[in-house]
Amino acid sequence: MMNVHEVFAVTYSSFLIHHLSVKMYIDFEKLPDTARVWAYQANRSLSDGEVKTIEEALQPALNQWAAHGQPLLSSAQVIENRFVIVAVDEGYTLPSGCSIDASVRTLQQIGQQVAVDFFDRSAAVQLTDGSVQTFSLPTIKAAVTDGLLTPDTIVFNTLVKTKAEFLADWRIRAADSWLKRYFRSITA
């Protein structure tokens, strides 16, 4: 008969084997609409090869992503050859500050690998031909004045917080985004 310590050791070993072998990366479409989303914008367009490299690096990283030892059910996708969308099902396990920091470090490391900055805070717009163009913060006012950026210009809303918001409001009018303050100053 096993003593209490032996029972604990066997139970804990079984727990570790189960949790270490569980794959927590799932398809983005399978996440609930309430999943928390982070949108990272690359400072330049990504080649198809770079997209593949990024996706191949993210999947194993997210399989190991955890908050205080609890695995996070998560997903990621690269869209428009410019944005990395990372999502986590907070109904499964809540991410912690440390786990979010770990995901940021992962994106920084992947960015170094492909020589791209995923923390670009310029305004990304969709041109009429479907391509993505960015305006750095110092050039936004001039782009508005010159008519390159109008209230009706479609911008990518990198401030989305949930999968539902991402699906509904990823592309919005510039006048409905954080850029609206630039249009007030032009019309005033």
Secondary structure, 3 states (H helix, E strand, C coil): CCCHHHHHHHHHHHHHHHHHHCCCECCHHHCCCCCEEEEEECCCCCCHHHHHHHHHHHHHHHHCCEECCEECCEEEEEECCCEEEEEECCCCCCCCHHHHHHHHHHHHHHHHHHCCCCECCCEEEECCCCCEEEECHHHHHHHHHCCCCCCCCEEECCCCCEHHHHHHHCEEEHHHCCCHHHHHHHHC
